[in-house]
Amino acid sequence: GVLKDHHDQWILGFNRRLGLCFVFNAEIWGILHGLIILQNKKWDKVSIRTGSMEVIQSIKETFTRPSHSALIRRIQQIWLEMIQ
């Protein structure tokens, strides 16, 4: 993943070894890991960009109905903590 500032300038990059997994899960892990980094650095203005509309839709849906994915629920939890 990559974290950029509001001018689209690179701040830092990160990676995680996932082994074999679906692209959807890799995208979710990337978003989760990026949010954890942002939360630890106390950054509160966040924009998530991904090439997967399926991932974005899955995250958005958790705000209207519960998700079966623990990763997506954790993303929602961190997101809500950051905007409070």
PyMOL Python script that loads the backbone (N, CA, C, O; Angstrom):
from pymol import cmd

cmd.read_pdbstr("""\
ATOM      1  N   GLY A   1       0.820  -1.189   0.000  1.00  0.00           N
ATOM      2  CA  GLY A   1       0.000   0.000   0.000  1.00  0.00           C
ATOM      3  C   GLY A   1       0.858   1.243   0.000  1.00  0.00           C
ATOM      4  O   GLY A   1       2.065   1.179   0.234  1.00  0.00           O
ATOM      5  N   VAL A   2       0.244   2.350  -0.257  1.00  0.00           N
ATOM      6  CA  VAL A   2       0.932   3.642  -0.302  1.00  0.00           C
ATOM      7  C   VAL A   2       0.080   4.669   0.432  1.00  0.00           C
ATOM      8  O   VAL A   2      -1.134   4.728   0.240  1.00  0.00           O
ATOM      9  N   LEU A   3       0.707   5.461   1.256  1.00  0.00           N
ATOM     10  CA  LEU A   3       0.039   6.588   1.905  1.00  0.00           C
ATOM     11  C   LEU A   3       0.559   7.865   1.269  1.00  0.00           C
ATOM     12  O   LEU A   3       1.767   8.066   1.145  1.00  0.00           O
ATOM     13  N   LYS A   4      -0.376   8.731   0.864  1.00  0.00           N
ATOM     14  CA  LYS A   4      -0.025   9.997   0.226  1.00  0.00           C
ATOM     15  C   LYS A   4      -0.707  11.141   0.953  1.00  0.00           C
ATOM     16  O   LYS A   4      -1.718  10.948   1.629  1.00  0.00           O
ATOM     17  N   ASP A   5      -0.144  12.333   0.808  1.00  0.00           N
ATOM     18  CA  ASP A   5      -0.749  13.509   1.420  1.00  0.00           C
ATOM     19  C   ASP A   5      -1.837  14.084   0.498  1.00  0.00           C
ATOM     20  O   ASP A   5      -2.141  13.511  -0.549  1.00  0.00           O
ATOM     21  N   HIS A   6      -2.417  15.220   0.901  1.00  0.00           N
ATOM     22  CA  HIS A   6      -3.502  15.828   0.138  1.00  0.00           C
ATOM     23  C   HIS A   6      -3.043  16.415  -1.196  1.00  0.00           C
ATOM     24  O   HIS A   6      -3.874  16.794  -2.021  1.00  0.00           O
ATOM     25  N   HIS A   7      -1.741  16.494  -1.412  1.00  0.00           N
ATOM     26  CA  HIS A   7      -1.197  16.932  -2.699  1.00  0.00           C
ATOM     27  C   HIS A   7      -0.805  15.733  -3.560  1.00  0.00           C
ATOM     28  O   HIS A   7      -0.152  15.887  -4.592  1.00  0.00           O
ATOM     29  N   ASP A   8      -1.208  14.545  -3.130  1.00  0.00           N
ATOM     30  CA  ASP A   8      -0.908  13.282  -3.820  1.00  0.00           C
ATOM     31  C   ASP A   8       0.588  12.971  -3.810  1.00  0.00           C
ATOM     32  O   ASP A   8       1.092  12.275  -4.691  1.00  0.00           O
ATOM     33  N   GLN A   9       1.295  13.499  -2.796  1.00  0.00           N
ATOM     34  CA  GLN A   9       2.725  13.227  -2.647  1.00  0.00           C
ATOM     35  C   GLN A   9       2.921  12.021  -1.726  1.00  0.00           C
ATOM     36  O   GLN A   9       2.245  11.894  -0.705  1.00  0.00           O
ATOM     37  N   TRP A  10       3.846  11.146  -2.095  1.00  0.00           N
ATOM     38  CA  TRP A  10       4.136   9.934  -1.360  1.00  0.00           C
ATOM     39  C   TRP A  10       4.612  10.256   0.047  1.00  0.00           C
ATOM     40  O   TRP A  10       5.490  11.099   0.231  1.00  0.00           O
ATOM     41  N   ILE A  11       4.031   9.585   1.048  1.00  0.00           N
ATOM     42  CA  ILE A  11       4.482   9.714   2.435  1.00  0.00           C
ATOM     43  C   ILE A  11       5.255   8.458   2.826  1.00  0.00           C
ATOM     44  O   ILE A  11       6.403   8.533   3.264  1.00  0.00           O
ATOM     45  N   LEU A  12       4.613   7.307   2.662  1.00  0.00           N
ATOM     46  CA  LEU A  12       5.289   6.044   2.953  1.00  0.00           C
ATOM     47  C   LEU A  12       4.580   4.899   2.251  1.00  0.00           C
ATOM     48  O   LEU A  12       3.413   4.999   1.874  1.00  0.00           O
ATOM     49  N   GLY A  13       5.311   3.818   2.087  1.00  0.00           N
ATOM     50  CA  GLY A  13       4.755   2.611   1.506  1.00  0.00           C
ATOM     51  C   GLY A  13       4.818   1.490   2.529  1.00  0.00           C
ATOM     52  O   GLY A  13       5.604   1.546   3.475  1.00  0.00           O
ATOM     53  N   PHE A  14       4.003   0.489   2.340  1.00  0.00           N
ATOM     54  CA  PHE A  14       3.997  -0.641   3.271  1.00  0.00           C
ATOM     55  C   PHE A  14       3.601  -1.898   2.520  1.00  0.00           C
ATOM     56  O   PHE A  14       2.994  -1.838   1.450  1.00  0.00           O
ATOM     57  N   ASN A  15       3.954  -3.036   3.098  1.00  0.00           N
ATOM     58  CA  ASN A  15       3.542  -4.306   2.517  1.00  0.00           C
ATOM     59  C   ASN A  15       3.318  -5.331   3.612  1.00  0.00           C
ATOM     60  O   ASN A  15       3.677  -5.119   4.770  1.00  0.00           O
ATOM     61  N   ARG A  16       2.726  -6.432   3.228  1.00  0.00           N
ATOM     62  CA  ARG A  16       2.420  -7.507   4.169  1.00  0.00           C
ATOM     63  C   ARG A  16       2.400  -8.806   3.376  1.00  0.00           C
ATOM     64  O   ARG A  16       1.828  -8.864   2.287  1.00  0.00           O
ATOM     65  N   ARG A  17       3.007  -9.818   3.903  1.00  0.00           N
ATOM     66  CA  ARG A  17       3.006 -11.128   3.236  1.00  0.00           C
ATOM     67  C   ARG A  17       1.701 -11.841   3.580  1.00  0.00           C
ATOM     68  O   ARG A  17       1.421 -12.117   4.746  1.00  0.00           O
ATOM     69  N   LEU A  18       0.914 -12.131   2.558  1.00  0.00           N
ATOM     70  CA  LEU A  18      -0.380 -12.784   2.759  1.00  0.00           C
ATOM     71  C   LEU A  18      -0.401 -14.233   2.281  1.00  0.00           C
ATOM     72  O   LEU A  18      -1.321 -14.981   2.613  1.00  0.00           O
ATOM     73  N   GLY A  19       0.585 -14.626   1.520  1.00  0.00           N
ATOM     74  CA  GLY A  19       0.544 -15.962   0.933  1.00  0.00           C
ATOM     75  C   GLY A  19      -0.497 -15.981  -0.178  1.00  0.00           C
ATOM     76  O   GLY A  19      -0.784 -14.945  -0.778  1.00  0.00           O
ATOM     77  N   LEU A  20      -1.060 -17.144  -0.452  1.00  0.00           N
ATOM     78  CA  LEU A  20      -2.084 -17.250  -1.479  1.00  0.00           C
ATOM     79  C   LEU A  20      -3.416 -16.742  -0.948  1.00  0.00           C
ATOM     80  O   LEU A  20      -3.880 -17.186   0.102  1.00  0.00           O
ATOM     81  N   CYS A  21      -4.022 -15.827  -1.661  1.00  0.00           N
ATOM     82  CA  CYS A  21      -5.343 -15.341  -1.270  1.00  0.00           C
ATOM     83  C   CYS A  21      -5.994 -14.671  -2.479  1.00  0.00           C
ATOM     84  O   CYS A  21      -5.336 -14.407  -3.485  1.00  0.00           O
ATOM     85  N   PHE A  22      -7.258 -14.408  -2.369  1.00  0.00           N
ATOM     86  CA  PHE A  22      -7.986 -13.704  -3.420  1.00  0.00           C
ATOM     87  C   PHE A  22      -7.579 -12.234  -3.440  1.00  0.00           C
ATOM     88  O   PHE A  22      -7.186 -11.676  -2.415  1.00  0.00           O
ATOM     89  N   VAL A  23      -7.674 -11.613  -4.613  1.00  0.00           N
ATOM     90  CA  VAL A  23      -7.347 -10.192  -4.765  1.00  0.00           C
ATOM     91  C   VAL A  23      -8.211  -9.358  -3.819  1.00  0.00           C
ATOM     92  O   VAL A  23      -7.716  -8.406  -3.214  1.00  0.00           O
ATOM     93  N   PHE A  24      -9.493  -9.701  -3.683  1.00  0.00           N
ATOM     94  CA  PHE A  24     -10.400  -8.988  -2.779  1.00  0.00           C
ATOM     95  C   PHE A  24      -9.805  -8.930  -1.372  1.00  0.00           C
ATOM     96  O   PHE A  24      -9.760  -7.865  -0.756  1.00  0.00           O
ATOM     97  N   ASN A  25      -9.349 -10.077  -0.868  1.00  0.00           N
ATOM     98  CA  ASN A  25      -8.788 -10.118   0.489  1.00  0.00           C
ATOM     99  C   ASN A  25      -7.497  -9.314   0.592  1.00  0.00           C
ATOM    100  O   ASN A  25      -7.252  -8.667   1.610  1.00  0.00           O
ATOM    101  N   ALA A  26      -6.673  -9.349  -0.445  1.00  0.00           N
ATOM    102  CA  ALA A  26      -5.437  -8.558  -0.432  1.00  0.00           C
ATOM    103  C   ALA A  26      -5.756  -7.067  -0.364  1.00  0.00           C
ATOM    104  O   ALA A  26      -5.093  -6.321   0.356  1.00  0.00           O
ATOM    105  N   GLU A  27      -6.765  -6.633  -1.110  1.00  0.00           N
ATOM    106  CA  GLU A  27      -7.189  -5.219  -1.071  1.00  0.00           C
ATOM    107  C   GLU A  27      -7.694  -4.838   0.324  1.00  0.00           C
ATOM    108  O   GLU A  27      -7.357  -3.774   0.844  1.00  0.00           O
ATOM    109  N   ILE A  28      -8.500  -5.709   0.918  1.00  0.00           N
ATOM    110  CA  ILE A  28      -9.030  -5.447   2.269  1.00  0.00           C
ATOM    111  C   ILE A  28      -7.890  -5.356   3.279  1.00  0.00           C
ATOM    112  O   ILE A  28      -7.861  -4.442   4.103  1.00  0.00           O
ATOM    113  N   TRP A  29      -6.942  -6.312   3.218  1.00  0.00           N
ATOM    114  CA  TRP A  29      -5.795  -6.261   4.125  1.00  0.00           C
ATOM    115  C   TRP A  29      -5.002  -4.973   3.938  1.00  0.00           C
ATOM    116  O   TRP A  29      -4.555  -4.381   4.921  1.00  0.00           O
ATOM    117  N   GLY A  30      -4.819  -4.529   2.700  1.00  0.00           N
ATOM    118  CA  GLY A  30      -4.090  -3.293   2.438  1.00  0.00           C
ATOM    119  C   GLY A  30      -4.774  -2.082   3.046  1.00  0.00           C
ATOM    120  O   GLY A  30      -4.122  -1.228   3.647  1.00  0.00           O
ATOM    121  N   ILE A  31      -6.079  -2.011   2.891  1.00  0.00           N
ATOM    122  CA  ILE A  31      -6.837  -0.898   3.470  1.00  0.00           C
ATOM    123  C   ILE A  31      -6.767  -0.945   4.990  1.00  0.00           C
ATOM    124  O   ILE A  31      -6.545   0.081   5.633  1.00  0.00           O
ATOM    125  N   LEU A  32      -6.955  -2.120   5.565  1.00  0.00           N
ATOM    126  CA  LEU A  32      -6.896  -2.258   7.023  1.00  0.00           C
ATOM    127  C   LEU A  32      -5.527  -1.847   7.548  1.00  0.00           C
ATOM    128  O   LEU A  32      -5.433  -1.072   8.499  1.00  0.00           O
ATOM    129  N   HIS A  33      -4.475  -2.359   6.938  1.00  0.00           N
ATOM    130  CA  HIS A  33      -3.122  -2.035   7.406  1.00  0.00           C
ATOM    131  C   HIS A  33      -2.837  -0.537   7.269  1.00  0.00           C
ATOM    132  O   HIS A  33      -2.238   0.063   8.161  1.00  0.00           O
ATOM    133  N   GLY A  34      -3.262   0.063   6.163  1.00  0.00           N
ATOM    134  CA  GLY A  34      -3.085   1.503   5.982  1.00  0.00           C
ATOM    135  C   GLY A  34      -3.823   2.318   7.035  1.00  0.00           C
ATOM    136  O   GLY A  34      -3.288   3.293   7.562  1.00  0.00           O
ATOM    137  N   LEU A  35      -5.056   1.913   7.341  1.00  0.00           N
ATOM    138  CA  LEU A  35      -5.817   2.625   8.377  1.00  0.00           C
ATOM    139  C   LEU A  35      -5.168   2.497   9.751  1.00  0.00           C
ATOM    140  O   LEU A  35      -5.169   3.450  10.531  1.00  0.00           O
ATOM    141  N   ILE A  36      -4.618   1.331  10.046  1.00  0.00           N
ATOM    142  CA  ILE A  36      -3.933   1.138  11.335  1.00  0.00           C
ATOM    143  C   ILE A  36      -2.720   2.064  11.428  1.00  0.00           C
ATOM    144  O   ILE A  36      -2.485   2.678  12.469  1.00  0.00           O
ATOM    145  N   ILE A  37      -1.957   2.162  10.349  1.00  0.00           N
ATOM    146  CA  ILE A  37      -0.801   3.074  10.327  1.00  0.00           C
ATOM    147  C   ILE A  37      -1.263   4.512  10.545  1.00  0.00           C
ATOM    148  O   ILE A  37      -0.689   5.235  11.359  1.00  0.00           O
ATOM    149  N   LEU A  38      -2.298   4.924   9.820  1.00  0.00           N
ATOM    150  CA  LEU A  38      -2.818   6.293   9.960  1.00  0.00           C
ATOM    151  C   LEU A  38      -3.324   6.561  11.368  1.00  0.00           C
ATOM    152  O   LEU A  38      -3.080   7.628  11.931  1.00  0.00           O
ATOM    153  N   GLN A  39      -4.027   5.594  11.933  1.00  0.00           N
ATOM    154  CA  GLN A  39      -4.552   5.744  13.293  1.00  0.00           C
ATOM    155  C   GLN A  39      -3.410   5.878  14.304  1.00  0.00           C
ATOM    156  O   GLN A  39      -3.479   6.717  15.202  1.00  0.00           O
ATOM    157  N   ASN A  40      -2.371   5.066  14.166  1.00  0.00           N
ATOM    158  CA  ASN A  40      -1.234   5.133  15.083  1.00  0.00           C
ATOM    159  C   ASN A  40      -0.487   6.452  14.978  1.00  0.00           C
ATOM    160  O   ASN A  40       0.086   6.920  15.961  1.00  0.00           O
ATOM    161  N   LYS A  41      -0.490   7.055  13.793  1.00  0.00           N
ATOM    162  CA  LYS A  41       0.172   8.344  13.599  1.00  0.00           C
ATOM    163  C   LYS A  41      -0.747   9.527  13.942  1.00  0.00           C
ATOM    164  O   LYS A  41      -0.349  10.688  13.850  1.00  0.00           O
ATOM    165  N   LYS A  42      -1.980   9.205  14.338  1.00  0.00           N
ATOM    166  CA  LYS A  42      -2.960  10.222  14.741  1.00  0.00           C
ATOM    167  C   LYS A  42      -3.400  11.107  13.577  1.00  0.00           C
ATOM    168  O   LYS A  42      -3.799  12.251  13.795  1.00  0.00           O
ATOM    169  N   TRP A  43      -3.333  10.601  12.352  1.00  0.00           N
ATOM    170  CA  TRP A  43      -3.842  11.344  11.203  1.00  0.00           C
ATOM    171  C   TRP A  43      -5.330  11.112  11.120  1.00  0.00           C
ATOM    172  O   TRP A  43      -5.788   9.975  11.234  1.00  0.00           O
ATOM    173  N   ASP A  44      -6.092  12.166  10.925  1.00  0.00           N
ATOM    174  CA  ASP A  44      -7.550  12.025  10.990  1.00  0.00           C
ATOM    175  C   ASP A  44      -8.263  12.317   9.667  1.00  0.00           C
ATOM    176  O   ASP A  44      -9.472  12.105   9.575  1.00  0.00           O
ATOM    177  N   LYS A  45      -7.575  12.781   8.674  1.00  0.00           N
ATOM    178  CA  LYS A  45      -8.207  13.031   7.373  1.00  0.00           C
ATOM    179  C   LYS A  45      -7.749  11.942   6.411  1.00  0.00           C
ATOM    180  O   LYS A  45      -6.572  11.846   6.061  1.00  0.00           O
ATOM    181  N   VAL A  46      -8.710  11.126   5.994  1.00  0.00           N
ATOM    182  CA  VAL A  46      -8.375   9.932   5.235  1.00  0.00           C
ATOM    183  C   VAL A  46      -9.238   9.824   3.990  1.00  0.00           C
ATOM    184  O   VAL A  46     -10.439  10.089   4.024  1.00  0.00           O
ATOM    185  N   SER A  47      -8.615   9.436   2.906  1.00  0.00           N
ATOM    186  CA  SER A  47      -9.315   9.090   1.676  1.00  0.00           C
ATOM    187  C   SER A  47      -8.768   7.739   1.237  1.00  0.00           C
ATOM    188  O   SER A  47      -7.554   7.562   1.138  1.00  0.00           O
ATOM    189  N   ILE A  48      -9.642   6.803   0.980  1.00  0.00           N
ATOM    190  CA  ILE A  48      -9.208   5.472   0.558  1.00  0.00           C
ATOM    191  C   ILE A  48      -9.389   5.361  -0.953  1.00  0.00           C
ATOM    192  O   ILE A  48     -10.452   5.673  -1.489  1.00  0.00           O
ATOM    193  N   ARG A  49      -8.345   4.916  -1.623  1.00  0.00           N
ATOM    194  CA  ARG A  49      -8.417   4.682  -3.068  1.00  0.00           C
ATOM    195  C   ARG A  49      -8.047   3.232  -3.343  1.00  0.00           C
ATOM    196  O   ARG A  49      -7.042   2.726  -2.842  1.00  0.00           O
ATOM    197  N   THR A  50      -8.853   2.588  -4.126  1.00  0.00           N
ATOM    198  CA  THR A  50      -8.574   1.225  -4.555  1.00  0.00           C
ATOM    199  C   THR A  50      -9.163   1.030  -5.944  1.00  0.00           C
ATOM    200  O   THR A  50     -10.106   1.719  -6.334  1.00  0.00           O
ATOM    201  N   GLY A  51      -8.606   0.101  -6.672  1.00  0.00           N
ATOM    202  CA  GLY A  51      -9.126  -0.202  -8.002  1.00  0.00           C
ATOM    203  C   GLY A  51     -10.305  -1.149  -7.972  1.00  0.00           C
ATOM    204  O   GLY A  51     -10.851  -1.486  -9.023  1.00  0.00           O
ATOM    205  N   SER A  52     -10.711  -1.586  -6.789  1.00  0.00           N
ATOM    206  CA  SER A  52     -11.774  -2.576  -6.673  1.00  0.00           C
ATOM    207  C   SER A  52     -13.071  -1.949  -6.158  1.00  0.00           C
ATOM    208  O   SER A  52     -13.189  -1.604  -4.983  1.00  0.00           O
ATOM    209  N   MET A  53     -14.026  -1.812  -7.057  1.00  0.00           N
ATOM    210  CA  MET A  53     -15.340  -1.302  -6.643  1.00  0.00           C
ATOM    211  C   MET A  53     -16.022  -2.282  -5.694  1.00  0.00           C
ATOM    212  O   MET A  53     -16.800  -1.871  -4.833  1.00  0.00           O
ATOM    213  N   GLU A  54     -15.736  -3.571  -5.846  1.00  0.00           N
ATOM    214  CA  GLU A  54     -16.314  -4.589  -4.962  1.00  0.00           C
ATOM    215  C   GLU A  54     -15.876  -4.352  -3.515  1.00  0.00           C
ATOM    216  O   GLU A  54     -16.680  -4.486  -2.592  1.00  0.00           O
ATOM    217  N   VAL A  55     -14.623  -4.006  -3.322  1.00  0.00           N
ATOM    218  CA  VAL A  55     -14.108  -3.726  -1.981  1.00  0.00           C
ATOM    219  C   VAL A  55     -14.784  -2.489  -1.403  1.00  0.00           C
ATOM    220  O   VAL A  55     -15.252  -2.512  -0.264  1.00  0.00           O
ATOM    221  N   ILE A  56     -14.838  -1.418  -2.175  1.00  0.00           N
ATOM    222  CA  ILE A  56     -15.467  -0.182  -1.702  1.00  0.00           C
ATOM    223  C   ILE A  56     -16.933  -0.427  -1.347  1.00  0.00           C
ATOM    224  O   ILE A  56     -17.406   0.023  -0.304  1.00  0.00           O
ATOM    225  N   GLN A  57     -17.640  -1.133  -2.205  1.00  0.00           N
ATOM    226  CA  GLN A  57     -19.047  -1.428  -1.945  1.00  0.00           C
ATOM    227  C   GLN A  57     -19.206  -2.247  -0.670  1.00  0.00           C
ATOM    228  O   GLN A  57     -20.116  -1.992   0.118  1.00  0.00           O
ATOM    229  N   SER A  58     -18.340  -3.217  -0.459  1.00  0.00           N
ATOM    230  CA  SER A  58     -18.412  -4.055   0.742  1.00  0.00           C
ATOM    231  C   SER A  58     -18.185  -3.236   2.002  1.00  0.00           C
ATOM    232  O   SER A  58     -18.851  -3.451   3.015  1.00  0.00           O
ATOM    233  N   ILE A  59     -17.244  -2.296   1.942  1.00  0.00           N
ATOM    234  CA  ILE A  59     -16.983  -1.437   3.106  1.00  0.00           C
ATOM    235  C   ILE A  59     -18.160  -0.498   3.342  1.00  0.00           C
ATOM    236  O   ILE A  59     -18.593  -0.328   4.482  1.00  0.00           O
ATOM    237  N   LYS A  60     -18.682   0.111   2.285  1.00  0.00           N
ATOM    238  CA  LYS A  60     -19.822   1.021   2.422  1.00  0.00           C
ATOM    239  C   LYS A  60     -21.037   0.314   3.018  1.00  0.00           C
ATOM    240  O   LYS A  60     -21.753   0.889   3.838  1.00  0.00           O
ATOM    241  N   GLU A  61     -21.267  -0.926   2.609  1.00  0.00           N
ATOM    242  CA  GLU A  61     -22.439  -1.669   3.085  1.00  0.00           C
ATOM    243  C   GLU A  61     -22.418  -1.914   4.587  1.00  0.00           C
ATOM    244  O   GLU A  61     -23.476  -2.077   5.195  1.00  0.00           O
ATOM    245  N   THR A  62     -21.226  -1.944   5.204  1.00  0.00           N
ATOM    246  CA  THR A  62     -21.161  -2.199   6.642  1.00  0.00           C
ATOM    247  C   THR A  62     -21.762  -1.059   7.447  1.00  0.00           C
ATOM    248  O   THR A  62     -22.067  -1.230   8.627  1.00  0.00           O
ATOM    249  N   PHE A  63     -21.936   0.107   6.823  1.00  0.00           N
ATOM    250  CA  PHE A  63     -22.533   1.228   7.538  1.00  0.00           C
ATOM    251  C   PHE A  63     -24.059   1.156   7.522  1.00  0.00           C
ATOM    252  O   PHE A  63     -24.724   1.926   8.214  1.00  0.00           O
ATOM    253  N   THR A  64     -24.616   0.230   6.731  1.00  0.00           N
ATOM    254  CA  THR A  64     -26.071   0.057   6.699  1.00  0.00           C
ATOM    255  C   THR A  64     -26.507  -1.323   7.160  1.00  0.00           C
ATOM    256  O   THR A  64     -27.655  -1.507   7.564  1.00  0.00           O
ATOM    257  N   ARG A  65     -25.598  -2.301   7.103  1.00  0.00           N
ATOM    258  CA  ARG A  65     -25.920  -3.639   7.596  1.00  0.00           C
ATOM    259  C   ARG A  65     -24.624  -4.339   7.988  1.00  0.00           C
ATOM    260  O   ARG A  65     -23.567  -4.042   7.433  1.00  0.00           O
ATOM    261  N   PRO A  66     -24.699  -5.270   8.943  1.00  0.00           N
ATOM    262  CA  PRO A  66     -23.489  -5.948   9.426  1.00  0.00           C
ATOM    263  C   PRO A  66     -22.803  -6.768   8.326  1.00  0.00           C
ATOM    264  O   PRO A  66     -23.458  -7.313   7.438  1.00  0.00           O
ATOM    265  N   SER A  67     -21.483  -6.841   8.406  1.00  0.00           N
ATOM    266  CA  SER A  67     -20.706  -7.627   7.456  1.00  0.00           C
ATOM    267  C   SER A  67     -20.343  -8.963   8.082  1.00  0.00           C
ATOM    268  O   SER A  67     -20.202  -9.072   9.300  1.00  0.00           O
ATOM    269  N   HIS A  68     -20.194  -9.976   7.239  1.00  0.00           N
ATOM    270  CA  HIS A  68     -19.749 -11.279   7.709  1.00  0.00           C
ATOM    271  C   HIS A  68     -18.230 -11.346   7.789  1.00  0.00           C
ATOM    272  O   HIS A  68     -17.678 -12.306   8.326  1.00  0.00           O
ATOM    273  N   SER A  69     -17.554 -10.332   7.260  1.00  0.00           N
ATOM    274  CA  SER A  69     -16.094 -10.303   7.227  1.00  0.00           C
ATOM    275  C   SER A  69     -15.539  -9.576   8.452  1.00  0.00           C
ATOM    276  O   SER A  69     -15.856  -8.412   8.696  1.00  0.00           O
ATOM    277  N   ALA A  70     -14.709 -10.282   9.212  1.00  0.00           N
ATOM    278  CA  ALA A  70     -14.077  -9.666  10.381  1.00  0.00           C
ATOM    279  C   ALA A  70     -13.153  -8.526   9.959  1.00  0.00           C
ATOM    280  O   ALA A  70     -13.035  -7.530  10.673  1.00  0.00           O
ATOM    281  N   LEU A  71     -12.498  -8.664   8.805  1.00  0.00           N
ATOM    282  CA  LEU A  71     -11.600  -7.612   8.321  1.00  0.00           C
ATOM    283  C   LEU A  71     -12.371  -6.340   8.002  1.00  0.00           C
ATOM    284  O   LEU A  71     -11.939  -5.242   8.352  1.00  0.00           O
ATOM    285  N   ILE A  72     -13.501  -6.488   7.344  1.00  0.00           N
ATOM    286  CA  ILE A  72     -14.306  -5.312   6.998  1.00  0.00           C
ATOM    287  C   ILE A  72     -14.898  -4.682   8.259  1.00  0.00           C
ATOM    288  O   ILE A  72     -14.977  -3.457   8.354  1.00  0.00           O
ATOM    289  N   ARG A  73     -15.311  -5.492   9.219  1.00  0.00           N
ATOM    290  CA  ARG A  73     -15.824  -4.925  10.483  1.00  0.00           C
ATOM    291  C   ARG A  73     -14.730  -4.154  11.207  1.00  0.00           C
ATOM    292  O   ARG A  73     -15.005  -3.119  11.814  1.00  0.00           O
ATOM    293  N   ARG A  74     -13.485  -4.644  11.151  1.00  0.00           N
ATOM    294  CA  ARG A  74     -12.364  -3.950  11.789  1.00  0.00           C
ATOM    295  C   ARG A  74     -12.075  -2.626  11.071  1.00  0.00           C
ATOM    296  O   ARG A  74     -11.776  -1.623  11.719  1.00  0.00           O
ATOM    297  N   ILE A  75     -12.162  -2.621   9.752  1.00  0.00           N
ATOM    298  CA  ILE A  75     -11.997  -1.374   8.989  1.00  0.00           C
ATOM    299  C   ILE A  75     -13.053  -0.367   9.426  1.00  0.00           C
ATOM    300  O   ILE A  75     -12.737   0.799   9.665  1.00  0.00           O
ATOM    301  N   GLN A  76     -14.292  -0.804   9.532  1.00  0.00           N
ATOM    302  CA  GLN A  76     -15.368   0.092   9.952  1.00  0.00           C
ATOM    303  C   GLN A  76     -15.097   0.629  11.356  1.00  0.00           C
ATOM    304  O   GLN A  76     -15.283   1.820  11.607  1.00  0.00           O
ATOM    305  N   GLN A  77     -14.664  -0.230  12.265  1.00  0.00           N
ATOM    306  CA  GLN A  77     -14.385   0.185  13.642  1.00  0.00           C
ATOM    307  C   GLN A  77     -13.293   1.261  13.676  1.00  0.00           C
ATOM    308  O   GLN A  77     -13.448   2.284  14.342  1.00  0.00           O
ATOM    309  N   ILE A  78     -12.207   1.029  12.968  1.00  0.00           N
ATOM    310  CA  ILE A  78     -11.117   2.009  12.943  1.00  0.00           C
ATOM    311  C   ILE A  78     -11.587   3.309  12.312  1.00  0.00           C
ATOM    312  O   ILE A  78     -11.288   4.392  12.814  1.00  0.00           O
ATOM    313  N   TRP A  79     -12.322   3.202  11.211  1.00  0.00           N
ATOM    314  CA  TRP A  79     -12.848   4.399  10.520  1.00  0.00           C
ATOM    315  C   TRP A  79     -13.677   5.243  11.484  1.00  0.00           C
ATOM    316  O   TRP A  79     -13.496   6.458  11.575  1.00  0.00           O
ATOM    317  N   LEU A  80     -14.588   4.584  12.202  1.00  0.00           N
ATOM    318  CA  LEU A  80     -15.461   5.296  13.135  1.00  0.00           C
ATOM    319  C   LEU A  80     -14.669   5.927  14.274  1.00  0.00           C
ATOM    320  O   LEU A  80     -14.993   7.034  14.707  1.00  0.00           O
ATOM    321  N   GLU A  81     -13.642   5.247  14.765  1.00  0.00           N
ATOM    322  CA  GLU A  81     -12.785   5.801  15.820  1.00  0.00           C
ATOM    323  C   GLU A  81     -12.048   7.044  15.313  1.00  0.00           C
ATOM    324  O   GLU A  81     -11.855   8.004  16.060  1.00  0.00           O
ATOM    325  N   MET A  82     -11.640   7.021  14.049  1.00  0.00           N
ATOM    326  CA  MET A  82     -10.870   8.135  13.501  1.00  0.00           C
ATOM    327  C   MET A  82     -11.730   9.382  13.297  1.00  0.00           C
ATOM    328  O   MET A  82     -11.218  10.498  13.392  1.00  0.00           O
ATOM    329  N   ILE A  83     -13.020   9.217  13.019  1.00  0.00           N
ATOM    330  CA  ILE A  83     -13.844  10.394  12.746  1.00  0.00           C
ATOM    331  C   ILE A  83     -14.503  10.958  14.002  1.00  0.00           C
ATOM    332  O   ILE A  83     -15.193  11.975  13.934  1.00  0.00           O
ATOM    333  N   GLN A  84     -14.302  10.321  15.124  1.00  0.00           N
ATOM    334  CA  GLN A  84     -14.905  10.833  16.366  1.00  0.00           C
ATOM    335  C   GLN A  84     -14.072  11.904  16.983  1.00  0.00           C
ATOM    336  O   GLN A  84     -14.433  12.441  18.030  1.00  0.00           O
TER     337      GLN A  84
END
""", "prot")
cmd.dss("prot")
cmd.show_as("cartoon", "prot")
cmd.util.cbc("prot")
cmd.orient("prot")
